[in-house]
Amino acid sequence: MRPLLLVASSSLLVLAAACGANGQTAQTAQTEAEGAPIESRPANGVGQTPAFEGQTRAPGVRTEQALSTAVVASNLVHPWGLALLPDGRWLVTERPGRLRIISAEGQIGAPISGLPAVDARGQGGLLDVVLSPTFASDRTIFWSYAAPRDGGNATSVARGRLSDDGTSVTEVRVIFRALPTYDGDKHFGSSLAFSQDGKLFVTLGERSDKPMRPQAQQLGSHMGKVIRINADGSVPEDNPFVGQAGALPEIWSLGHRNVQGIAVQPGTGAIWTIEHGTKGGDELNLTEAGKNYGWPIIAYGVEYQGGPINEGITAREGLEQPDYYWDPVIAPGGQAFYAGAMFPGWDGNLLVAGLGSKSINRLVLEDGRVVGEEALITDFGKRIRDVAVGADGAVWAITDEEDGQLIRISAQ
């Protein structure tokens, strides 16, 4: 058993956070819609021009409520995904292959038994976890992971029943295996989310290495795609490429680099994904059926070592523009839409975990566009991997560190 946790060691971070520009509460009387963007560093993509106003560096916004950040649990090894159980406890994955239950008070459970082996190299290992929409009746959970295979590895998704006492998963079945197998240790994706109609979305990376990049554009490969399947792993008949010769039927969208965040927008049911760019070019996309989001043909930013990405172009007819991008990058992890009583001025805003920025970025959305941005908990100084909202409206997050933490952000 790992040590229990230190709710009391709450480090109070009083922050001026965001409020304006969402037009949803009286707090917006002093909106900062004309505020300076939170990013002031020069872009890496010198000379690159946004396709439309506000596509990058949206006006800064500010929350007037003071925030308190408490470390609830620590000694987690590179936690990656978290999911809220109905009783207020959290399922948390650790990349080396462990799934645990952590109570709201910080008690860390022993590793849950029954999970298949993972390939925990580089960015691989045990990744995301979500509850079935029917969890209350069947206790089914789903998780994604880098699966070891002959000749390498690739992302897989499995489902199983969480035991009544929370110590094991049974009836385990792998419902999706990304193809092709590749011997690498980067860009597995992989975030999971159920849409309002019960379909499971799976995000995938293109495996990073330059020889693999073109597969993001190939319909015969799952690499660099967003996948849509039924909860049993079968293919929905209305997927956009069903019946197309040479196309894998699970594909929902293509042309992605490394998508590690997905969220379904309340009310609209829209699917929003967020992916890592290179040196510049992190993207937020409203991800629609059959559309091509451009990687690696178009991209903002430059190669890690400098120089253009392929032809160095940022737009081409037939390829989708990101709804928002960052240059320099924030290195985004997971994301979640906010709905809760604790921060009413954030209602409908998108919270994005920042690994590189070591912050949670709050995005104000209007009509499918980002109209305001705020960086929260910047003084905390940890790589934020995933973010979620508790039943009381507090924001929970995990930090991707060797000594990873589960933290809770609340109104002071």
N, C-alpha and C positions, 0 to 999 in steps of 0.2 A: 504493500500500500504506500502511496505517496503521502507526504505530510498533508495535513488538513490546511486549511487557508485563513487568512489574515484579512477578514473584511475590515477589521479595525485599522489596518495599515492604510487606510484610504488617504491618498495624497490629494489634498484639495487643490485643484487647479482652477483658480478663478479666471475665467476667460471672458473676453468680450466676444460673444458668438453671434450667430446671424439671425436676422429676422426679416428685414425688409424685402421688398421686391416680390413677395408672393401674393400680396393683396388679399390675404385670408383672415387677418385678425387686426384688432385695433393697434397692436404693437407696431404695425407697419406705417404708422403716422409719419415716422421719420425714416422713410425708406432710403436706402443707400443705392438705389438703382443707378445713380450716376457715380458710384464710388469707384475708386481705382481698383483694377484687378489685383487679386492676391499675389499673382506671379509678376515679378519685376525683373527677373534675369533675362538676358538676351536669349532668343530662340536658337536652337541648333540648326534648324533649317533656314539658313540665311537666304533671304530673298523670296521665301515661300509666302504666298498670299492666301489667307482664308477664303473659302468659296462663298461665304456670306457673313454678314455682320454677326458677331457673337459666337462664331464657331469655335473660338478659343479666347481665353482671357476675358471671360464674362465679368461684368461689374461685381466688385466685392460687396458682400452684404454682411450684416452683423446682428447677432443675437444679443439682446440686452440681459437675458437671464445669466446669472453666474452658474458655472458648471462645477460639479464635484466628480472627480475620477477616483474610484476605489479599486485596488487590487483585491480581487475576490479569491483567486487561486493562482499558484505559481508552481514551478518545477515541472511544467509540461514541456515535452521535447518537440519543438516545431509544430505546434497545433495548426491545423489547416482549415477545418470546417466546424461549424456549430449549428445545432438545431434545438429548438425549444420543445421540451416535452410538456404535455398537458398539466403536469403537476408542478411546473415551474423549475424543474431541473433541466440541465443542458447536456445533450450529447455532444461530445467534442472528439474530433479525430486528432491523432498525432501522426505525423508523416512516416515515422518508422514502422507503422502498422498497427497501432493501438487505438481502440475506441473506448472511451470512458464516459461515465455519467458523473457530472459535477453538480452538486446542490447549489442553490442560490446563496447558501451560507459559506460555500467554499469547500465542502467535503468532497474529496476526489475518490471515486470508486476505482476498484481494481480493473485491469483491462478486461473487456467483454470478450468471451471466448467464441469461437466458431467462425471467425472471419478467414477468408482465403489468404494465402501468402501474397505479399506485395514485393515489388522491386523498388526498394528504398534507396535509389541512387540519385544524386543530383536533385532535380526537382521532382523526382518520382516518389511514390509511396502511397500511403492511404490519404485520400484527398477529401472530397466533400461528403456530406451526409444530409439526408432529408427524410422527413416522415411521410408516409403515405397519406393521401387525403382521407383515407379510411382507417387511419391508425387507431382511433378510439375503439373500433370494433375488431380489427385484426392484428394490431401491434406490428405492422409491417414497416420496415425502414429500407432505404436504398442508400448505397454508397458507391463512390467512384474511386478507382485506384489504378496505379501503374502495375499491370499484371506481367509477371515473368512468363516468357514464351520461348519456344525453341527459336533461336536466331535473334533474340532480343526481347522486346517488351512492347506494350501499347496500353492505352487506357481501356479499362473494362468497367462495367457497372453491374452490381449484384444487388439482390434483394433478399431479405430474410425476416423472420419473426423474432422480435426482441422478447425474451422471456419475461414472465410476469415479475420476476425479482430483478430484472435488469442485468443479469450476470452473463447471459449468453445470447447468441442468435442461432436459430435453427431454421430448417427448411430453406437453406441457402441455395440460391440459383443465380447463375450469371445470365443476365438478360441482354447484354450488349457487349460486343468485342470490336473495338476499333481496328480497322484494317488500313494499310498493311502493318505487319510486325516490323519493327525497326530497332536496331541496336544503338540506342542513344539514351541520354539522361535529362533531356530538356523538353519543355513545351508539351506537357500532357493535357493541358487545360487544368482542371475540369470541374466545373460547377454544375449543380443540379437544381432544377426547379420544376414544379408542377404548374401547368397553366390552369385557367379556370375551368376548362373542360376535361381535366384529368389526364392530359397528355404530359409525358415526362420529357423535358428538354435537357440535353447534355451538351456541354461546351467542350471543344477540343482544340488543341494547338497543332501547329504544322511541324513540330519536332525540331524547329530552330535551325538546324544545319542547312547550309545553302543548297545542297543537292535535294533536300526535302521540300524547300519552299514552294516550288512550282505545284506541288500536290494540293496546295490550298485552292488552286484553280481547276483541279481535275475531279470530275464527278465520279470517277471510279475509285476514289480514295476518301476515307473519312477525315484525313488530316486537314486542319484548318477550317473545320466546319462546325456549325451548330446542328445538332441531331434532335429529331423529334420521334419518340416511340410511344407505344402504349405501355401501361404499367406492367404488362406481362412480357414485354420485349418485342411484341409484334409491331408491324408497321401500319400506321394509320393510312387508310385508303386515299385520304385527301392530301398527303404529303406532296410537295410540288414536283418531285422527280419520279414519282411512282410510274412505272411503265415505260420510262425513257431508256432506250438502249444504252448500255454501258454505264448507267448511273446507279449508285447505291441508293436504295429507296428510303433509307433513314434520314437522308440529308434534308435539312430545312433551309439553310443558307450556306454560302461559301465565301471564300476570299478573306478569311480571318487569320490572324497571326497566332496569338496565344490568349484565348478567352478564359479568364479566371473568375469572372463575376457575371451573374445573371439574376434578374429580378423581374417579376410580373407586376405591372402597374395596377394598383387597385382601381376598380371602376372600369377602366378601358380594357384591361386584360392584355395590354401591349407588352411585348417581350423586349426588354432592354438588356444588352450585353455590354461588357467592358473588357478591353483587351490591351495587352502590353504592346507598345511600339518598340522601336530600337532606341536610338539616341534622339528622343523626340518621337511624337506620334502615338502616344497612348490614345485609344479611341473609345468613345461612348456611342453605341449604335442602337437605334430603334430597329430591331432585327426582324425583317419580314420574310414571308415565304418566298423562296426561289430567288432572292436577290443576292447580288455579288458585291461584297464589300471591299474588293480591290486588291488585297494583299496577294503577292508582292508587286503587282503592276503599278499601283499608285500607293503612296504613303507620305505622310508628313514626317519631318525629321531627317536624319542621316544615319549611315551605318555606324556601329559602335566605334570603329576605328577612324571614323570620318569619311567623307566622300558620299556621293549620291547612292540611293537605293535603286538598283537597276537603272532605269533611264532618268531617275531623279524627278519624275513627274508626280503631281498631286491630284490630277483629275484626268478622267478619260470618259468619253461617252459610253453609257451602259454600265458603268461602275458607280456604286453608291458612295456618297460623301459621308464621313462621320457626322453625327449630330453635334458632337463636341470633341475637341482633341486638346491634349496637353503637350507643350514643347517649351521648356524641358519637361520630362516625364514626372509623374507621381508614382509610377509602378503600381497600378491598381490591383487589389485583391478582390474580395467579395463586395457585394453591395446589397442594399435593402431599402425599400421605400418606407418612409416613416408614417406611422399612424399611431397616435397615442395621446393621452391626456397630459402627460408631463410637459411636453413642448408643443403646445397647440399651434404656434407660429411655424412649425416645421411640417405641418400636415401635408402629405403629398410630395414632400421633398425626397430626393434620392441621396442616401448616405453611402459614400464610397470609401472603402478601406484603402489606405495608402501605405504601401510597403516602403517605397523610396522616400516619400514625403513625410513619413512617420506622423501621419495625421488621419483624421476622418474628414473627407471633403463633403460638405453639404451643398447639393446642387438644387437650385430653385428652377422648376420646369414650368413653362407655359406654352401650350400648343406645340408640344414636341421639341421645344428649344430650351436651352439653358439660358436663363436670364439673370442668374446671380450665383455666386460661389463663395463659400466660406471654408476655411481650414480650421477644424476643431482639434482640441487637445494637442496642439503643436508642442507644448512644453513637456509632454509625457516622454517623448524621445524613444519610442519603440516602433518597430515595424508592425503596422496593423495589417493583419492577414484577412480577417473576416469580421463582419458586423451584422448585428441582428437587433430586433426590438422586443423587449420584454412585455408581459401583459400589462404592467403598470405604466408603460411608456418610456421607461429607462432604456438607454442604449447599451448593448453589451458588445464586446469585441474580444478577439484573441490576438496575441502578439506572436509573430513568427520569429522565435528566438530559441537558442539552445535551452534557456530557462524561460520558456514561454509562459504567458499569463492569461488568465481570464479576467477581464476588467468590466466595471459597470460605470456608466456615465449618467449622472442624474442632475436634476435641478438642485442647486445648493440651498 
